[in-house]
Amino acid sequence: MYHWILLGIEPTKDKRAIKLAYTQLLKQTPPAEFPEEFKALRKAYDQALEEISKSDDDANDNSASWHDAPLKEFQPQLDTNIEDRQDEVFSEPAPSSNHYTDDDEPVEFSTIKTISQLNLALTQLYSDILVRYSLEQWKMLFAAPIFWDVNQSNALTANLLDFFSNHHFLPENIWTFLDDSLSISGGLSISGDDTTRQIAIALSRYIKTLPKRINDGLVVGISEHVDFKNLQRHLEIRNYIEDRCLYGTLTSEDLENIAEQIEPEFKTDFPLYDYIVKYLWTLNAYSAIKRILTPLAIPDTEKDLLDYQAHAEYKLKNYELALKLYIQQEHNCRDFCTKVMFKSIGLCYLKLNNFEKAYLYLDAETYAVADMGREVALITARRGYIRELRADEAKNAIKIATLLYENGRYHDALSITEQYKNIFIVHANYLQALCLCKLSRFEEAYSEFLLFIDLYDERQLWLWPLIVDLSRYCYDLITFELFAYTLQKNIAIPSDFYKIDFFPGSTKPRCYTEQEMAILELTSEQDSVRRSLESVWHTESLQIFALAILNVRDPELIAYTDTSVVDDFQLCALHYVKVNKQFMLYNPRDCLRFLEAAFGQQDFDTCIMLADIAIKGLRAAPQAYYFKGCALLELNQYDTALAAFQQAAHEYNTHPYAVHSLNSAIKCCEELIEQGLPYAPQRTTLCQQLQETKEKVDA
């Protein structure tokens, strides 16, 4: 009863009385000034209409369906001062005597000279399901002679506004044309005529919301033989769903009930179902999504709907059914992009505790960016798979150790390599050396590398993958003998780089076995290689880094009398560094290896770049600060160089380079003083600090 009290009238079945009361109260509570009061008033208005609608249903012995509800229920709730006009603006009229019928002769656009002819042409064009979405047809209509008559422009505009306020189910491109032609959002929205202005504002708001509506207002996939009245009713359902979803006033139950009322001939309006499902997904209404989509015959082309159907089953913990749907999806999209569903399939297998398949699918997924969800699931799948493999540990030793290594369990992986060392030697797998490197036991790792270098030479195996790992972790331990007599002969050139990922500690590419390919249903030779965009980039970056390191290490080990040879090696190393900048960003400590070469070759920009990466990525980087200061000093940027040298001296502490840093800082101060800047007090402080540091260094 509260809604009748709020409307200020006695309970009635007279819709006009309800609307009159609502209109009068709306004028007293403009939405812009009284938003809360307006919401309460609108709710009372809707409840009153709903009550008399239910009363009518009871009087008809429940024979009337939801389709017979008044169109007022399906109108957008606009919080504007044109609310009292919106029922007139947005309502599709019932077919009347002037509605287009098959008996009417088609109107030639070139002969339209009167408003009555125009109305008939408008109705015919709008009612023709085949051509109503043709922009060219509407352009031809607006080129009719009636639009040339300036004298009746006002009457013509009013007539067009009236027509389109009652026939507004058109796609965005046509509404854009109509808006430009009639200036609906422009001049008409500020018209002096109250009726014109209110209708124009309502239409312009409808136009602005079209990008957020179903398929931009365009209906596709509907038979051309569908009855026009039924299509109109379907469009009204569409419009109602759009409005309520736009303003967030639909519950999952409401939306599900409306979806049940869609006629069978419109069950192929998949953009509508896609719109409904996406809204339900925001409400976490997975059961509703399942109930709506299950009865539909969704074709393979509607990938989004099929995805949501599978995702809903996964959210509902129906993992076997979700898995079946995901696998079907993977088969559907295999022709244009295999592996796109591997993550989802792997997650289902993980939930079903099938760790081998979960690991294989998650590890096979093609991904271009980091996916933390996949990484966590992959780690979990590996753990379960390792437990299964331990049933025959000796047989699966290399696989177990490799999986442990990939999961970051280096101690456990090392234990396996030591326990089954002969197996790793037989298969020429140096994973033990990599585990030792990860545990910062570099001298032990270097000894292992040497053992396998001899083994590779003996078996005439390709040494380059091992050299890449050796160069990355143990470059300081490489001796002249090893470099001159072994490494130099086996250095690859970029054209020989392997483009696929290799198993850790092995020269074998990460390829699937026949059993694994059968599980993943991979058939082509290209699919057999475990490769992702990240591993391709990473694998190539490691090789470029190895070339850079070897070019720097060469003149460090070999005393060339010709300085031009040293320059060539250093320039070559710097070239590889600049090519591999992205890799260096993720490995700041490795940047320190190239600072001296960059400064020595007067490549100050590269020197500063490497120093900045090291400074940002390391807790302490005195070497980076020192060389950055040297490069800035050479570029006459004395103030920034001064700051770098001071930080270098602070971090070097009692190292002799602290003295060099302070001397360079004093030089920067002297240069700034010569420019007339007040750095004399700072120079005095630095001189005192230099004296104290020298005493500490000498001590």
Secondary structure, DSSP 8 states (H G I E B T S, - for coil): -HHHHHHTS---S-HHHHHHHHHHHHHHS-TTT-HHHHHHHHHHHHHHHHHHHHHHHHHTTT-S-GGGS-GGGGS----STTGGGHHHHS------TTS--TTS----GGG--SHHHHHHHHHHHHH-TTTTT-HHHHHHHTTSGGGG-GGGHHHHHHHHHHHHHH-----HHHHHHHHHHHTTTTGGGG-SSHHHHHHHHHHHHHHHHGGGSGGGG---S--TTS-HHHHHHHHHHHHHHHHHHHTT---HHHHHHHHHTS-GGGTT-HHHHHHHHHHHHHTT-HHHHHHHHTTS---TT-HHHHHHHHHHHHHTT-HHHHHHHHHHHHHHHTTT-TTTTHHHHHHHHHHTT-HHHHHHHHHH---SS--HHHHHHHHHHHHHHHHHHGGGTTTTHHHHHHHHHHTT-HHHHHHHHHHTHHHHHHTT--HHHHHHHHTT-HHHHHHHHHHHHHHHHHHT---HHHHHHHHHHHGGG--HHHIIIIIGGG---GGG---S-B-TT-SSB-B--HHHHHHHT--STTTTB---HHHHHHHHHHHHHHHHHHHHHHHHHS--S-HHHHHHHHHHHHHHHHHTHHHHHT-HHHHGGGHHHHHHTT-HHHHHHHHHHHHHH-S--HHHHHHHHHHHHHTT-HHHHHHHHHHHHHHHTTSHHHHHHHHHHHHHHHHHHHTT-S-HHHHHHHHHHHHHHHHHHH-
